[in-house]
Amino acid sequence: MTPCLIVDPAEFGKVAVLMGGSAAEREISINSGQQVSAGLQRKGVNVIAVDVKDDMVSPITKQSFDRVFNIIHGRGGEDGILQGVLEALKIPYTGSGVMASALSMDKLRTKLCWQGANLPTPSWMLLASEQDVYICASKLQFPVIVKPSLEGSSIGMSKAGNISELLAAWKTASNYQCQVYAESWVSGKEYTVGILNDQALPVIGLETPHTFYDYEAKYQANTTMYHCPCGLNDQQQQDIQKLALRAAQLIGVRGWSRVDLFIDDQHQAQLIEINTVPGMTDHSLVPMAAKAAGIDFDELVWRILETSFTQAELS
């Protein structure tokens, strides 16, 4: 990993750590934001923690900030809306811009982009009506996993092994006011790749006794196992890292992110999704991968904050 680009914390100026939001991931975002704020403060950065709710403008404009560390997960903070507000206010911010944020938040559009570039991702079908559920049952082999396209942290997701479970899963996901789709269930092992400034962090392998890596397995359970080293050989790990970088670059992701994928029973990688504002809690994966690369939490949040600078500002 290259050295840090900024040496003096005063160069960051006054930093707003934006957290909370009004999406389903609000509680996780607040937890992440508290951890980020504490880490930056330990590094001497002038930080103000800002809890944002429905109104994204006034909390930022009530004070004068030099830049923003965005740690709002989900809709409103990770989908291009906040990024557009900050662009209009001419306030530099961490992470991806408007287009990449909007695309990656929408799992369906992300998959369409990957398919267009011949990158591997599981087969899927949009479920726009109850009739589509029955069509899906014949088009995709069971089991499938049903997802709301604009939610993160596995919120609203269900596995379905028959038509009645598929109907119930569709109804559950439909409660989240966005498009719903069914995706072919991948039998294999799950991995995640953190990305920091176009460099892939060590791969993490995930294991859970749950049906899949759901909300509880991510944030509450003590039974989830994280493997780093991930158990793959060097070439396999490099191949996954290259694929994750390509998948993120194709969408236009910048700064930092996390790409989730499987290696199926046929030893083929299958891309699942990109997170452009990954979690930063004590259960989170990017800090875990960074630690394996020799980057402690405080240095990690410093490096992420550096992504709020443009190349022209750093040169």
C-alpha contacts under 8 A as a table, 3 or more apart, distances in Angstrom:
res1	aa1	res2	aa2	distance
1	M	199	Q	7.66
1	M	293	A	7.91
4	C	7	V	7.07
4	C	303	R	6.49
5	L	303	R	7.94
5	L	306	E	7.07
5	L	314	L	7.33
6	I	9	P	7.39
6	I	11	E	7.26
6	I	306	E	6.99
8	D	11	E	5.73
9	P	12	F	5.76
9	P	13	G	7.57
9	P	43	K	7.25
9	P	44	G	5.93
9	P	45	V	5.11
9	P	46	N	7.78
10	A	13	G	5.38
10	A	45	V	6.75
10	A	46	N	7.55
12	F	15	V	6.89
12	F	45	V	7.12
12	F	46	N	7.89
12	F	66	D	7.18
12	F	67	R	7.27
13	G	45	V	7.73
13	G	46	N	6.63
13	G	65	F	7.66
13	G	66	D	5.51
13	G	67	R	7.36
14	K	45	V	7.78
14	K	46	N	5.21
14	K	47	V	6.15
14	K	48	I	7.58
14	K	64	S	7.79
14	K	65	F	5.25
14	K	66	D	5.21
14	K	67	R	6.78
15	V	45	V	7.61
15	V	46	N	6.07
15	V	47	V	4.84
15	V	48	I	6.18
15	V	65	F	5.83
15	V	66	D	6.01
15	V	67	R	5.16
15	V	68	V	5.53
15	V	69	F	6.94
16	A	47	V	5.95
16	A	48	I	4.96
16	A	49	A	5.92
16	A	50	V	6.31
16	A	60	I	7.77
16	A	65	F	6.36
16	A	67	R	6.52
16	A	68	V	4.82
16	A	69	F	6.11
17	V	33	G	6.55
17	V	36	V	7.60
17	V	37	S	6.50
17	V	47	V	6.87
17	V	48	I	6.14
17	V	49	A	4.86
17	V	50	V	5.83
17	V	68	V	5.91
17	V	69	F	4.69
17	V	70	N	6.04
17	V	71	I	6.97
18	L	33	G	7.03
18	L	49	A	6.43
18	L	50	V	5.00
18	L	51	D	6.16
18	L	52	V	6.47
18	L	68	V	6.91
18	L	69	F	6.21
18	L	70	N	5.08
18	L	71	I	5.83
18	L	72	I	6.33
19	M	26	R	7.85
19	M	29	S	5.51
19	M	30	I	5.35
19	M	32	S	7.66
19	M	33	G	5.29
19	M	49	A	7.47
19	M	50	V	6.22
19	M	51	D	5.15
19	M	52	V	5.98
19	M	70	N	6.90
19	M	71	I	5.31
19	M	72	I	4.73
19	M	73	H	8.00
20	G	25	E	7.90
20	G	26	R	4.66
20	G	27	E	6.67
20	G	28	I	7.85
20	G	29	S	5.09
20	G	30	I	4.91
20	G	33	G	7.80
20	G	51	D	5.39
20	G	52	V	5.46
20	G	53	K	6.45
20	G	71	I	7.98
20	G	72	I	5.69
20	G	73	H	7.74
21	G	25	E	7.99
21	G	26	R	5.54
21	G	29	S	7.64
21	G	51	D	7.29
21	G	52	V	5.06
21	G	53	K	4.50
21	G	54	D	6.63
21	G	72	I	5.94
21	G	73	H	7.56
21	G	76	G	6.73
21	G	77	G	6.76
22	S	25	E	7.87
22	S	26	R	5.97
22	S	52	V	7.80
22	S	53	K	5.17
22	S	54	D	5.83
22	S	75	R	7.89
22	S	76	G	7.39
23	A	26	R	5.61
23	A	73	H	7.72
23	A	74	G	6.06
23	A	75	R	5.68
23	A	76	G	7.10
24	A	27	E	7.86
24	A	74	G	7.31
24	A	151	E	7.83
24	A	155	I	7.76
25	E	28	I	5.42
25	E	29	S	6.20
25	E	73	H	5.96
25	E	74	G	6.15
25	E	152	G	7.45
25	E	153	S	7.35
26	R	29	S	5.08
26	R	30	I	6.29
26	R	72	I	7.48
26	R	73	H	7.08
27	E	30	I	5.24
27	E	31	N	6.39
28	I	31	N	5.11
28	I	32	S	6.14
28	I	73	H	7.69
28	I	279	G	7.36
28	I	281	T	7.54
29	S	32	S	4.94
29	S	33	G	5.92
29	S	71	I	6.23
29	S	72	I	5.38
29	S	73	H	5.67
29	S	279	G	7.24
30	I	33	G	4.98
30	I	34	Q	6.14
30	I	51	D	7.59
30	I	72	I	7.92
31	N	34	Q	5.31
31	N	35	Q	6.45
31	N	280	M	7.75
31	N	281	T	6.10
32	S	35	Q	5.23
32	S	36	V	6.18
32	S	71	I	6.79
32	S	279	G	6.05
32	S	280	M	4.55
32	S	281	T	4.87
33	G	36	V	5.01
33	G	37	S	5.99
33	G	49	A	7.35
33	G	71	I	5.93
33	G	72	I	7.92
33	G	280	M	7.55
34	Q	37	S	5.19
34	Q	38	A	6.17
34	Q	49	A	7.50
35	Q	38	A	5.25
35	Q	39	G	6.21
35	Q	280	M	6.88
35	Q	281	T	6.66
36	V	39	G	5.13
36	V	40	L	6.23
36	V	280	M	7.10
36	V	301	V	6.32
37	S	40	L	5.30
37	S	41	Q	6.10
37	S	47	V	6.50
37	S	48	I	7.53
37	S	49	A	6.41
38	A	41	Q	5.11
38	A	42	R	6.23
39	G	42	R	5.20
39	G	43	K	6.57
39	G	297	F	6.84
39	G	298	D	4.66
39	G	301	V	6.70
40	L	43	K	5.03
40	L	44	G	6.51
40	L	45	V	5.41
40	L	46	N	7.92
40	L	47	V	7.01
40	L	298	D	6.34
40	L	301	V	6.53
40	L	302	W	6.49
41	Q	44	G	5.03
41	Q	45	V	5.21
41	Q	46	N	6.75
41	Q	47	V	6.42
42	R	45	V	7.49
42	R	298	D	7.24
43	K	298	D	6.76
43	K	302	W	7.72
50	V	59	P	6.97
51	D	59	P	7.86
52	V	55	D	6.80
52	V	56	M	6.04
52	V	59	P	6.64
53	K	56	M	6.72
55	D	58	S	6.53
55	D	59	P	7.43
56	M	59	P	6.34
56	M	60	I	7.11
56	M	82	L	7.03
56	M	85	V	7.78
57	V	60	I	5.54
57	V	61	T	6.25
57	V	85	V	7.15
58	S	61	T	5.00
58	S	62	K	5.71
59	P	62	K	5.60
59	P	63	Q	7.55
60	I	63	Q	6.27
60	I	64	S	7.53
60	I	65	F	7.39
61	T	64	S	6.46
65	F	68	V	7.35
65	F	91	I	7.51
66	D	91	I	6.56
66	D	92	P	7.20
67	R	91	I	5.55
67	R	92	P	4.81
67	R	93	Y	5.60
67	R	308	S	6.99
68	V	91	I	7.08
68	V	92	P	6.26
68	V	93	Y	4.52
68	V	94	T	6.49
68	V	308	S	7.45
69	F	93	Y	5.85
69	F	94	T	5.32
69	F	305	L	6.16
69	F	308	S	7.76
70	N	77	G	7.42
70	N	93	Y	6.71
70	N	94	T	5.99
70	N	95	G	7.61
70	N	277	V	7.53
71	I	77	G	7.59
71	I	277	V	6.09
71	I	278	P	7.88
71	I	279	G	7.83
72	I	76	G	7.72
72	I	77	G	4.74
72	I	78	E	6.54
72	I	277	V	7.07
73	H	76	G	7.97
73	H	77	G	5.77
73	H	78	E	5.63
73	H	152	G	7.81
73	H	277	V	5.93
73	H	278	P	7.25
73	H	279	G	7.56
74	G	77	G	5.96
74	G	78	E	5.14
74	G	79	D	6.92
74	G	105	M	7.44
74	G	150	L	7.66
74	G	151	E	6.31
74	G	152	G	5.98
75	R	78	E	5.73
75	R	79	D	5.54
75	R	105	M	7.70
75	R	150	L	7.10
75	R	151	E	7.30
76	G	79	D	5.94
76	G	80	G	7.30
76	G	81	I	5.49
76	G	82	L	6.06
77	G	80	G	6.98
77	G	81	I	6.48
77	G	82	L	5.20
77	G	83	Q	7.48
78	E	81	I	7.51
78	E	82	L	7.36
78	E	101	S	5.81
78	E	102	A	7.34
78	E	105	M	6.58
78	E	276	T	6.68
78	E	277	V	6.21
79	D	82	L	7.54
79	D	83	Q	7.96
79	D	98	V	7.42
79	D	101	S	4.78
79	D	102	A	4.22
79	D	103	L	7.46
79	D	104	S	7.54
79	D	105	M	5.29
79	D	106	D	7.88
80	G	83	Q	4.92
80	G	84	G	5.96
80	G	97	G	6.85
80	G	98	V	4.22
80	G	99	M	6.54
80	G	100	A	7.60
80	G	101	S	4.89
80	G	102	A	4.79
81	I	84	G	5.18
81	I	85	V	6.43
81	I	98	V	7.18
81	I	102	A	7.93
82	L	85	V	5.00
82	L	86	L	6.21
83	Q	86	L	5.16
83	Q	87	E	6.09
83	Q	93	Y	7.80
83	Q	97	G	6.07
83	Q	98	V	5.37
83	Q	101	S	7.94
84	G	87	E	5.00
84	G	88	A	6.17
84	G	97	G	7.99
84	G	98	V	5.89
85	V	88	A	5.17
85	V	89	L	6.24
86	L	89	L	4.97
86	L	90	K	5.88
86	L	91	I	5.24
86	L	92	P	7.04
86	L	93	Y	7.26
87	E	90	K	4.89
87	E	91	I	6.31
87	E	92	P	7.49
88	A	91	I	7.88
92	P	308	S	5.38
92	P	309	F	6.87
93	Y	305	L	7.92
93	Y	307	T	7.56
93	Y	308	S	4.56
93	Y	309	F	7.83
94	T	255	G	6.80
94	T	304	I	6.60
94	T	305	L	5.87
94	T	306	E	7.51
94	T	307	T	5.26
94	T	308	S	4.38
95	G	253	V	7.75
95	G	254	R	5.79
95	G	255	G	4.56
95	G	256	W	5.72
95	G	257	S	7.73
95	G	276	T	6.86
95	G	277	V	7.32
95	G	304	I	7.60
95	G	307	T	6.31
95	G	308	S	7.02
96	S	100	A	6.00
96	S	101	S	5.83
96	S	252	G	7.64
96	S	253	V	5.27
96	S	254	R	4.78
96	S	255	G	6.22
96	S	256	W	7.58
96	S	276	T	6.61
97	G	100	A	5.73
97	G	101	S	5.93
97	G	253	V	7.54
97	G	254	R	7.54
98	V	101	S	5.30
98	V	102	A	6.12
99	M	102	A	5.25
99	M	103	L	6.12
99	M	252	G	7.53
100	A	103	L	5.13
100	A	104	S	5.94
100	A	251	I	5.61
100	A	252	G	5.09
100	A	253	V	5.33
101	S	104	S	5.42
101	S	105	M	6.04
101	S	253	V	7.36
101	S	276	T	6.57
102	A	105	M	5.35
102	A	106	D	6.54
103	L	106	D	5.36
103	L	107	K	7.64
103	L	109	R	6.06
103	L	110	T	5.89
103	L	251	I	6.90
104	S	107	K	6.26
104	S	109	R	7.44
104	S	110	T	5.54
104	S	251	I	6.95
104	S	273	E	7.47
104	S	274	I	5.86
104	S	275	N	6.92
104	S	276	T	7.18
105	M	110	T	7.91
105	M	149	S	7.86
105	M	150	L	5.89
105	M	151	E	7.65
105	M	274	I	7.67
105	M	275	N	7.31
105	M	276	T	7.89
106	D	109	R	5.52
106	D	110	T	6.24
106	D	149	S	5.54
106	D	150	L	5.21
107	K	110	T	5.04
107	K	111	K	6.19
107	K	149	S	5.16
107	K	150	L	6.70
107	K	273	E	6.35
108	L	111	K	5.18
108	L	112	L	6.33
108	L	149	S	6.09
108	L	181	Y	7.84
109	R	112	L	4.96
109	R	113	C	6.25
110	T	113	C	5.19
110	T	114	W	6.31
110	T	251	I	7.26
110	T	273	E	7.38
111	K	114	W	5.02
111	K	115	Q	6.04
111	K	121	T	6.80
111	K	273	E	7.91
112	L	115	Q	5.06
112	L	116	G	6.13
113	C	116	G	5.09
113	C	117	A	6.44
113	C	250	L	7.65
113	C	251	I	7.31
114	W	117	A	5.15
114	W	118	N	6.15
114	W	119	L	4.99
114	W	120	P	7.11
114	W	121	T	7.28
114	W	247	A	6.96
114	W	250	L	7.68
115	Q	118	N	4.89
115	Q	119	L	5.67
115	Q	120	P	6.99
115	Q	121	T	7.24
116	G	119	L	7.62
119	L	247	A	7.47
119	L	271	L	7.78
120	P	269	A	6.70
120	P	270	Q	5.18
120	P	271	L	5.97
121	T	269	A	7.96
121	T	270	Q	4.64
121	T	271	L	4.67
121	T	272	I	6.33
122	P	183	E	6.39
122	P	184	S	5.77
122	P	185	W	7.74
122	P	186	V	7.35
122	P	270	Q	6.13
122	P	271	L	7.29
122	P	272	I	7.47
123	S	140	L	7.77
123	S	183	E	5.84
123	S	184	S	5.50
124	W	140	L	7.55
124	W	181	Y	6.75
124	W	182	A	5.48
124	W	183	E	4.17
124	W	184	S	6.05
125	M	136	C	6.68
125	M	140	L	7.95
125	M	181	Y	5.51
125	M	182	A	5.37
125	M	183	E	6.57
126	L	132	D	7.51
126	L	179	Q	7.52
126	L	180	V	6.15
126	L	181	Y	4.27
126	L	182	A	6.47
127	L	130	E	7.44
127	L	132	D	5.23
127	L	133	V	6.11
127	L	136	C	7.82
127	L	170	W	7.35
127	L	179	Q	7.52
127	L	180	V	5.47
127	L	181	Y	5.05
127	L	182	A	6.86
128	A	132	D	6.30
128	A	179	Q	7.07
128	A	180	V	6.84
129	S	132	D	5.27
129	S	133	V	6.88
130	E	133	V	5.14
130	E	134	Y	6.98
130	E	167	L	7.42
131	Q	134	Y	5.40
131	Q	135	I	6.46
132	D	135	I	4.89
132	D	136	C	5.88
133	V	136	C	5.06
133	V	137	A	6.31
133	V	163	I	7.76
133	V	166	L	6.89
133	V	167	L	6.49
133	V	170	W	7.61
134	Y	137	A	5.10
134	Y	138	S	6.92
134	Y	163	I	7.25
135	I	138	S	5.51
135	I	139	K	6.12
136	C	139	K	4.82
136	C	140	L	5.59
136	C	182	A	7.68
137	A	140	L	5.87
137	A	141	Q	6.78
137	A	142	F	7.21
137	A	162	N	7.70
137	A	163	I	6.39
137	A	166	L	7.98
138	S	141	Q	6.85
140	L	144	V	7.50
140	L	184	S	6.50
141	Q	144	V	7.23
141	Q	184	S	7.12
142	F	160	A	7.12
142	F	161	G	5.26
142	F	162	N	6.51
142	F	184	S	7.46
142	F	185	W	7.47
143	P	159	K	6.97
143	P	160	A	5.52
143	P	161	G	4.32
143	P	162	N	7.12
143	P	184	S	6.85
143	P	185	W	5.60
144	V	159	K	5.87
144	V	160	A	5.40
144	V	161	G	6.65
144	V	182	A	6.14
144	V	183	E	5.46
144	V	184	S	4.63
144	V	185	W	4.53
145	I	157	M	6.94
145	I	158	S	5.66
145	I	159	K	4.34
145	I	160	A	6.04
145	I	182	A	5.58
145	I	183	E	5.28
145	I	184	S	6.45
145	I	185	W	5.80
146	V	157	M	5.55
146	V	158	S	5.38
146	V	159	K	6.29
146	V	160	A	7.37
146	V	166	L	7.62
146	V	169	A	6.12
146	V	170	W	6.56
146	V	173	A	7.12
146	V	180	V	7.12
146	V	181	Y	5.73
146	V	182	A	4.32
146	V	183	E	6.27
147	K	154	S	7.97
147	K	156	G	6.37
147	K	157	M	4.73
147	K	158	S	7.00
147	K	173	A	6.06
147	K	180	V	5.70
147	K	181	Y	5.59
147	K	182	A	6.37
147	K	183	E	7.81
148	P	151	E	5.90
148	P	155	I	7.95
148	P	156	G	6.28
148	P	157	M	6.90
148	P	173	A	5.16
148	P	174	S	6.91
148	P	176	Y	6.61
148	P	178	C	6.24
148	P	179	Q	5.97
148	P	180	V	4.53
148	P	181	Y	6.65
149	S	178	C	6.30
149	S	179	Q	5.53
149	S	180	V	5.70
149	S	181	Y	6.98
150	L	178	C	6.25
150	L	179	Q	7.55
151	E	154	S	7.18
151	E	155	I	6.08
151	E	156	G	7.47
151	E	176	Y	7.75
152	G	155	I	5.92
153	S	214	D	7.17
153	S	215	Y	5.70
153	S	218	K	7.52
154	S	157	M	5.57
154	S	213	Y	7.48
154	S	214	D	5.20
154	S	215	Y	5.50
155	I	214	D	7.51
155	I	215	Y	6.39
156	G	172	T	6.32
156	G	173	A	4.97
156	G	176	Y	7.36
157	M	169	A	7.37
157	M	172	T	7.92
157	M	173	A	6.48
157	M	214	D	7.73
158	S	169	A	5.47
158	S	173	A	7.99
159	K	165	E	7.75
159	K	166	L	7.79
159	K	169	A	7.21
159	K	211	T	7.69
160	A	163	I	7.56
160	A	165	E	4.88
160	A	166	L	4.94
160	A	169	A	6.79
161	G	165	E	6.33
161	G	166	L	7.16
162	N	165	E	5.43
162	N	166	L	6.13
163	I	166	L	4.92
163	I	167	L	6.19
164	S	167	L	5.17
164	S	168	A	6.32
165	E	168	A	5.06
165	E	169	A	6.00
166	L	169	A	5.02
166	L	170	W	6.06
167	L	170	W	5.16
167	L	171	K	6.27
168	A	171	K	5.17
168	A	172	T	6.23
169	A	172	T	5.07
169	A	173	A	6.17
170	W	173	A	5.24
170	W	174	S	5.99
170	W	180	V	7.05
171	K	174	S	5.06
171	K	175	N	6.82
172	T	175	N	5.70
173	A	176	Y	6.00
173	A	180	V	6.31
174	S	177	Q	6.27
174	S	178	C	6.97
174	S	179	Q	7.39
174	S	180	V	6.37
186	V	262	F	7.22
186	V	264	D	6.08
187	S	264	D	5.50
187	S	265	D	6.01
188	G	262	F	6.43
188	G	263	I	5.57
188	G	264	D	4.10
188	G	265	D	5.06
189	K	205	G	7.48
189	K	206	L	7.41
189	K	207	E	7.83
189	K	262	F	5.48
189	K	263	I	5.41
189	K	264	D	6.48
190	E	205	G	6.01
190	E	206	L	5.51
190	E	207	E	7.36
190	E	260	D	7.64
190	E	261	L	5.99
190	E	262	F	4.37
190	E	263	I	6.55
191	Y	203	V	6.74
191	Y	204	I	5.54
191	Y	205	G	4.49
191	Y	206	L	5.85
191	Y	230	C	7.95
191	Y	260	D	6.10
191	Y	261	L	5.46
191	Y	262	F	5.80
191	Y	263	I	7.72
192	T	203	V	5.97
192	T	204	I	5.42
192	T	205	G	6.70
192	T	206	L	7.84
192	T	258	R	6.78
192	T	259	V	5.67
192	T	260	D	4.46
192	T	261	L	6.10
192	T	285	L	7.81
193	V	200	A	6.61
193	V	201	L	6.32
193	V	202	P	6.79
193	V	203	V	5.07
193	V	204	I	6.65
193	V	240	I	7.91
193	V	241	Q	6.60
193	V	244	A	6.62
193	V	258	R	5.55
193	V	259	V	5.20
193	V	260	D	6.50
193	V	286	V	7.97
193	V	289	A	7.93
194	G	200	A	5.98
194	G	201	L	5.20
194	G	202	P	7.36
194	G	203	V	7.42
194	G	256	W	7.55
194	G	257	S	5.97
194	G	258	R	4.31
194	G	259	V	6.45
194	G	285	L	7.51
194	G	286	V	5.32
194	G	289	A	6.64
194	G	290	A	7.91
195	I	198	D	6.12
195	I	199	Q	5.54
195	I	200	A	4.53
195	I	201	L	5.76
195	I	245	L	7.33
195	I	255	G	7.95
195	I	256	W	5.30
195	I	257	S	5.22
195	I	258	R	5.84
195	I	259	V	7.81
196	L	199	Q	5.29
196	L	200	A	6.45
196	L	201	L	7.13
196	L	255	G	6.04
196	L	256	W	4.50
196	L	257	S	6.85
196	L	304	I	7.47
197	N	254	R	6.86
197	N	255	G	4.87
197	N	256	W	5.95
197	N	307	T	7.43
198	D	245	L	6.93
198	D	254	R	7.29
198	D	255	G	7.18
198	D	256	W	7.63
199	Q	245	L	7.63
200	A	241	Q	5.75
200	A	242	K	7.82
200	A	244	A	7.78
200	A	245	L	6.79
201	L	241	Q	7.83
201	L	289	A	5.86
201	L	290	A	6.29
201	L	293	A	6.62
202	P	228	C	7.18
202	P	229	P	7.39
202	P	289	A	5.50
202	P	290	A	7.47
202	P	292	A	6.67
202	P	293	A	6.56
203	V	228	C	6.61
203	V	229	P	7.06
203	V	230	C	5.96
203	V	237	Q	6.64
203	V	240	I	7.91
203	V	241	Q	7.31
203	V	289	A	6.94
204	I	226	Y	6.48
204	I	227	H	5.48
204	I	228	C	4.99
204	I	229	P	6.75
204	I	230	C	5.08
204	I	285	L	7.68
204	I	289	A	6.76
205	G	226	Y	5.76
205	G	227	H	4.79
205	G	228	C	6.60
205	G	229	P	7.85
205	G	230	C	4.73
205	G	231	G	7.44
206	L	224	T	7.35
206	L	225	M	5.92
206	L	226	Y	4.98
206	L	227	H	6.39
207	E	213	Y	7.91
207	E	224	T	5.81
207	E	225	M	4.98
207	E	226	Y	6.53
208	T	211	T	7.71
208	T	212	F	6.94
208	T	213	Y	6.39
208	T	217	A	6.79
208	T	223	T	6.54
208	T	224	T	4.60
208	T	225	M	6.27
209	P	212	F	7.82
209	P	223	T	7.05
209	P	224	T	7.14
210	H	213	Y	6.64
210	H	214	D	7.43
210	H	217	A	6.96
211	T	214	D	7.90
213	Y	216	E	7.97
213	Y	217	A	5.56
213	Y	218	K	6.48
214	D	217	A	5.23
214	D	218	K	6.16
215	Y	218	K	5.13
215	Y	219	Y	6.17
215	Y	220	Q	7.68
216	E	219	Y	5.42
216	E	220	Q	4.90
216	E	221	A	5.76
217	A	220	Q	6.00
217	A	221	A	4.97
217	A	222	N	7.76
217	A	223	T	7.51
217	A	224	T	5.96
218	K	221	A	6.99
218	K	224	T	7.57
218	K	283	H	6.87
218	K	284	S	7.83
219	Y	283	H	6.04
221	A	224	T	6.30
227	H	230	C	4.71
227	H	231	G	7.21
228	C	231	G	7.54
228	C	289	A	7.34
228	C	292	A	7.09
229	P	232	L	7.75
232	L	235	Q	8.00
232	L	236	Q	5.80
232	L	237	Q	5.88
233	N	236	Q	5.36
233	N	237	Q	6.20
234	D	237	Q	5.17
234	D	238	Q	6.14
235	Q	238	Q	5.09
235	Q	239	D	6.11
236	Q	239	D	5.08
236	Q	240	I	6.29
237	Q	240	I	5.18
237	Q	241	Q	6.19
238	Q	241	Q	5.03
238	Q	242	K	6.12
239	D	242	K	5.18
239	D	243	L	6.19
240	I	243	L	5.05
240	I	244	A	6.10
240	I	269	A	7.49
241	Q	244	A	5.10
241	Q	245	L	6.16
242	K	245	L	5.14
242	K	246	R	6.11
243	L	246	R	5.07
243	L	247	A	6.04
244	A	247	A	5.03
244	A	248	A	6.20
244	A	259	V	5.86
245	L	248	A	5.22
245	L	249	Q	6.01
246	R	249	Q	5.13
246	R	250	L	5.98
247	A	250	L	5.34
247	A	251	I	6.79
247	A	259	V	7.91
248	A	251	I	5.43
248	A	252	G	6.44
248	A	253	V	5.30
248	A	254	R	7.96
248	A	257	S	7.94
248	A	259	V	7.40
248	A	274	I	7.08
249	Q	252	G	4.90
249	Q	253	V	5.58
249	Q	254	R	7.53
250	L	253	V	7.61
253	V	256	W	7.65
253	V	257	S	7.43
253	V	276	T	7.19
254	R	257	S	7.62
255	G	304	I	6.88
255	G	307	T	5.17
256	W	276	T	6.64
256	W	277	V	7.68
256	W	304	I	6.80
256	W	307	T	7.89
257	S	274	I	6.97
257	S	275	N	5.54
257	S	276	T	4.49
257	S	277	V	6.31
257	S	278	P	6.30
258	R	274	I	5.75
258	R	275	N	5.15
258	R	276	T	6.66
258	R	278	P	6.40
258	R	286	V	7.07
259	V	271	L	7.74
259	V	272	I	7.64
259	V	273	E	5.98
259	V	274	I	4.55
259	V	275	N	6.43
260	D	271	L	6.44
260	D	272	I	5.50
260	D	273	E	5.47
260	D	274	I	6.37
261	L	269	A	6.83
261	L	270	Q	5.49
261	L	271	L	4.40
261	L	272	I	5.00
261	L	273	E	7.20
262	F	269	A	5.63
262	F	270	Q	5.11
262	F	271	L	6.58
262	F	272	I	7.39
263	I	266	Q	7.80
263	I	267	H	5.53
263	I	268	Q	5.30
263	I	269	A	4.36
263	I	270	Q	6.12
264	D	267	H	5.21
264	D	268	Q	5.42
264	D	269	A	6.39
264	D	270	Q	7.10
265	D	268	Q	7.39
275	N	278	P	5.49
278	P	284	S	7.85
278	P	286	V	7.17
279	G	284	S	5.40
279	G	285	L	7.37
279	G	286	V	7.48
280	M	283	H	7.75
280	M	284	S	5.35
280	M	285	L	7.74
280	M	286	V	7.19
280	M	287	P	6.68
281	T	284	S	5.06
284	S	287	P	6.29
284	S	288	M	6.76
285	L	288	M	4.96
285	L	289	A	6.16
286	V	289	A	5.12
286	V	290	A	6.04
287	P	290	A	4.99
287	P	291	K	6.06
287	P	296	D	7.50
287	P	297	F	6.05
287	P	300	L	7.20
288	M	291	K	5.21
288	M	292	A	6.51
289	A	292	A	5.12
289	A	293	A	6.49
290	A	293	A	4.98
290	A	294	G	6.44
290	A	295	I	5.05
290	A	296	D	6.73
290	A	297	F	7.67
290	A	300	L	6.99
291	K	294	G	5.04
291	K	295	I	4.82
291	K	296	D	5.22
291	K	297	F	7.24
292	A	295	I	7.24
295	I	299	E	6.02
295	I	300	L	6.09
296	D	299	E	5.46
296	D	300	L	6.13
297	F	300	L	4.95
297	F	301	V	6.35
298	D	301	V	5.42
298	D	302	W	6.29
299	E	302	W	4.98
299	E	303	R	6.13
300	L	303	R	5.09
300	L	304	I	6.19
301	V	304	I	4.98
301	V	305	L	6.08
302	W	305	L	5.10
302	W	306	E	6.35
303	R	306	E	5.02
303	R	307	T	6.93
304	I	307	T	5.38
304	I	308	S	7.71
305	L	308	S	5.71
306	E	309	F	5.77
307	T	310	T	7.36
309	F	313	E	6.03
309	F	314	L	6.70
310	T	313	E	5.23
310	T	314	L	6.49
311	Q	314	L	5.13
311	Q	315	S	6.14
312	A	315	S	5.30
